[in-house]
C-alpha cells in the first residue's frame, strides 16, 4: 500500500495548567497524529509513525482478506500508543495489551505488552537452548531478550476479528468459540494475505506448547475466567492453543469455515447452545474439524 505524506496533526498541542501555592504551572500535552493512505483511520503518538505504518500494513492486508471472506468491511479506527498516551485513550491497565475499546477502535502499543516481562520465564521454560537460538534468529532480540513484537503485531488481527462480530452486533454460543473465531480470523488473514509472516505467527506457540497437566485450568469453559484468576501463563496457553486449533481447522476445512462459523453464530446468537448439543451443532454448521476442537481439547493438532 502506498503510504500518505508525512503524518498530519489531528489537533494542535495545547497547554493545560494548574495552580500550586497561587503560582500558575503549565504542562504541555499533545494529541495523536494520523497516517494517510489507509482505508481506515490510523493514529499514533508522536514519534511512532514508523511503527504505526508497520502495524497498519498488517491490518490493511487482514481487513481485505476478512472483508472478502465475511462479506462486509467494518468501520475501523486504530490507535498506536506510547506508554505516556496509553492511559489517556484506554482504560485497559496493562500497557501493550492489544484490545478493542468499543466496536470499532483497536488499540495497540509500539512496544511488547507489559505483561510479557512477567510471563516470559514461565512461557519459555519448555524451550531448550538450541530452540531458543532458533527463535532468536527468527524474531530477533532486544537488550539480549527475545523480541516478541513480530508475533504481537499479528495479534492485531485477532482483535480485528472481534470488531467484525461486534459491529453486527452478535456474540457466540460459548465464550471459547468467540475466541476461536478471533484466532481463526488471525490465522486466515495471515495464511491468505500475509503468508510470509506465518513463521512469526506459529513459531512461538509451537515452541512453548506444554501438556495441559502442567496447568491449573484446562477446560474450554474455564477460558471465560478473568485473566487475574487464570494467571498470565495459563491465559497465554489458552490463546496460543486456540491458535494451533485454528491452524488445524484451516488446514482441514479451508478459509470458508470462517464464514460458516460467523453465519451460524449470527443466527443462534440469541439462544445459547447447551454443551451437550454444541458438538453436533458445530459439526453440522461449521464442519467436523471445528467440532473436533471440542471433542479433543486440549489436544488440538
Buried (B, 14 or more C-beta within 10 A) or exposed (E): EEBBEEBEEEEEEEEEEEEEEEEEEEEEEBBBBBBEBBEBBBBBBBEBBEBBBBBBBBBBBBBBBBBBBBEEBBEBBBBBBBEEBBEEBBEBEBBBBBBBBEBBBBBBBBBBBBBBEBBBEBBBEEBEEEBEEEBBEBBEEEEEEBBBBBBBBBBBBBBBBBBBBBBBEBBBBBBBBBBBBBBBBBBBBBBBBBEEBBBBBBBBBBBBBBEEEEBEBBEBEBBBBEBEEBBBBBBBBBBBBBBBBBBBBBEEBEBEBBBBBBEBBBEBBEEEBEEEEBBEBBBEBBBBBBBBBBEEBBEBE
